[in-house]
């Protein structure tokens, strides 16, 4: 290790190599519930050439490394090996170019998502990728997990927003194409090898993102409903009545609603409690004089049809943010609930409430007193779960995980809708992928990283 440290310092400079007591605590773990592990070495390159040099030298010394970005992942994908090496992209930040004609933005992979959103906004464009960790998460990590977030129903997953990218392979080879074109069918589209691969096939270093027109107006309503069939009717009505304006459709079950509106500071309840479901509907348009009345008319139609029991309509951007505060309050659960296990699963939309009923029943039968909260991006088939047993030390993590994923398998869902597999979900990959699919993943890994040097032990 010492010989590698000296070689890295000579090639990259002392500031790029932190070893021993100089290794920051932040590099010991991500946001998963796994305990921290201290790497012996943290490499912090500032550009693609630095990443390539680090990979080449690590390969020559036979040492594996774990790539790290904003460290906001929930599945242990960026958790280092004890005494191993972490390669952090924390110094690879910045907007390299905004091309208005191509409607594209080129950025370094360590750039926080919120900085990218702000740069797009200032240039008169819009980056639709959005999630609660926006201020901390890095775009490279977003792409490595193919992040979804709040507006998938309209804009798709993160991979739909990428025009081109650059990545470094295990041997230090730099591959990729910083393509700005919407149409480019020249051979294999190699960027998709790295999007969603969680840093196991290569390290993303630069990205060309697709920019979208900035919305001229945003409308939102928080709706209360009594039954899940009404939720499905509201979703169908939103797709039909709002069409391309529909940008988010977030559903909260009553246990979630009660916790966030009663226990999370700064969250107010725009509608009364005691309902079966709460739905945040957001629509983004270009002309407020046209689109705002259309949204209002659509909502009134849903109320007249008996689909919506109660509703609060945003009258300002401040109201829109307040509505989203209810949905984003899950970020406060570590303080409100204490230790807990988070899940992000995918299910057929029509079966989601049946899943919730069955999963909650199984959890309560096995763990009396368990707290289980359900919410998510129902319009794109993504359900989030937070579960814990108050006062239990340690938490019965294994029992909770087994129940949640066993019921997922029963319903033909997926154990990961947008957070990746990492370490925590690896034992359950076979629940949703066939042996042939997993074997192909292993062949790809062996082809691109035959020595197992990049993020070893993750995903497969």
Number of C-alpha atoms within 10 A of each C-alpha: 16 9 8 17 19 14 15 20 15 12 14 20 14 14 10 19 20 19 16 12 9 11 18 14 12 11 24 21 24 23 17 21 16 14 11 19 16 22 25 20 26 28 28 24 23 19 16 22 16 20 28 22 19 25 26 18 19 24 19 11 12 13 17 19 26 25 26 30 27 27 24 21 24 23 25 25 34 31 30 28 21 12 13 17 24 27 26 24 28 19 16 22 20 16 17 12 11 19 13 12 7 12 18 26 24 24 24 26 32 25 25 25 25 20 18 23 18 14 18 22 15 10 13 14 22 20 22 23 24 18 17 15 17 20 12 16 21 29 31 31 31 31 25 28 26 23 24 24 24 27 22 23 20 20 18 17 21 24 21 13 19 24 23 24 27 23 26 24 22 26 22 22 16 19 15 19 17 17 18 21 13 13 8 11 7 6 6 9 12 15 20 16 14 24 24 22 22 28 29 29 26 30 32 31 26 28 28 25 26 23 25 16 14 17 16 11 17 21 26 28 22 24 26 27 22 16 14 17 13 18 25 16 14 23 19 13 17 25 18 12 19 20 12 15 21 23 25 25 26 23 25 24 19 18 15 23 25 16 16 24 17 12 16 18 11 12 18 14 16 20 15 11 14 12 17 16 22 25 26 23 23 25 23 23 21 15 12 16 10 11 20 19 12 16 26 14 13 17 24 14 15 18 17 11 10 12 22 24 15 17 20 17 20 19 11 13 13 10 17 19 14 18 24 19 17 22 23 17 20 20 13 14 17 11 10 14 17 13 20 20 21 19 21 19 20 23 22 15 15 14 14 19 16 12 20 20 10 14 20 19 12 15 23 14 11 12 15 9 13 18 18 21 22 20 25 23 24 25 23 23 19 25 25 19 17 18 24 23 24 14 11 10 8 8 16 16 15 9 12 22 18 13 16 22 20 14 16 20 16 10 16 14 22 20 26 22 22 19 24 26 26 25 19 18 22 17 11 18 17 15 17 15 12 11 11 9 12 15 13 12 15 13 13 15 19 13 11 16 19 13 16 19 22 29 28 18 15 22 24 18
